[in-house]
Amino acid sequence: MKKLFKYVLNSIPRPLLIQLSYLAKPILSLTLKGNKYTDPIDGRKFRSFLPYGYENPRENVLSPSTLSLERHRLLWLYLKNETDFFTAPHKVLHFAPEQAFYKKFRKLKLLDYTTTDLNSPLADVKADICALPFQDNTFDIILCNHVLEHIPDDRKAMSELYRILKPSGWGVFQVPQDLKREVTFEDDSITDKSERTKIFGQYDHVRIYGRDYFDRLKEVGFIVNEVDYTAKMPIADIEKYRLAKGEIIPVVTK
């Protein structure tokens, strides 16, 4: 059964997988029900999570109930335990809203919650991140996770994010990042999808960010806090929630 899940999950593009998940989640949750691992987003417990990844799939990382990955569960815990995201009124803009978060954030009565994306059916506003239709200094919080690695002119996108964030506002801009790499790698000459998947980790990624990602954010004006939230967590919790130890949450302020 697990081998079948692995084949299916790694042969179906994630957007289609998300559409199918509404039917698949109840079956997956029931099949893998147990007590070893916990999805903190919905509190469900499982004997195992599912594998996920295009090249070299990661074992035991995809929650059967929310379809969250390590980064989603880490961000949820950070927002819940270290911010007032869930308890205070905020005007929030959420780019490419993740299914794991969308319904839960939408139900928060204190949030003035807007979603945006160029293609997502979950987007309230269809928009190009490099030319956003919002006034300057509009949002208290911006969530823009695993988006910038898709954008050819990421510095223009970062400038737009800075423009629409209120002074003293904050955001979380997670990206796939190789912290061992000092300089971001980009090569526009690589156009073959299979080659791009092999090099960049996904066919529609245009770069591999290195540690200089934080410098790019600073260049447009952001103050950047490189939050290693797992560093303050017990090892047992990192394993229970199936997090990636050492993953950095880029928290920006204006």
HELIX and SHEET records of a PDB file:
HELIX    1   1 LYS A    2  SER A   11  1                                  10    
HELIX    2   2 ARG A   14  THR A   31  1                                  18    
HELIX    3   3 GLU A   70  GLU A   82  1                                  13    
HELIX    4   4 GLN A   99  ARG A  106  1                                   8    
HELIX    5   5 LEU A  148  HIS A  150  5                                   3    
HELIX    6   6 ASP A  154  ILE A  164  1                                  11    
HELIX    7   7 LYS A  193  PHE A  200  1                                   8    
HELIX    8   8 TYR A  213  GLU A  219  1                                   7    
HELIX    9   9 TYR A  229  LYS A  232  5                                   4    
HELIX   10  10 ILE A  235  LYS A  240  1                                   6    
SHEET    1   A 2 LYS A  33  THR A  38  0                                        
SHEET    2   A 2 LYS A  45  PHE A  46 -1                                        
SHEET    1   B 2 LEU A  50  TYR A  52  0                                        
SHEET    2   B 2 ARG A  58  LEU A  62 -1                                        
SHEET    1   C 7 VAL A 125  LYS A 126  0                                        
SHEET    2   C 7 LEU A 111  ASP A 117  1                                        
SHEET    3   C 7 HIS A  90  PHE A  95  1                                        
SHEET    4   C 7 PHE A 139  LEU A 143  1                                        
SHEET    5   C 7 LEU A 165  VAL A 172  1                                        
SHEET    6   C 7 ILE A 249  THR A 253 -1                                        
SHEET    7   C 7 ILE A 223  VAL A 227 -1                                        
SHEET    1   D 2 PHE A 185  GLU A 186  0                                        
SHEET    2   D 2 ARG A 207  ILE A 208 -1                                        
END                                                                             
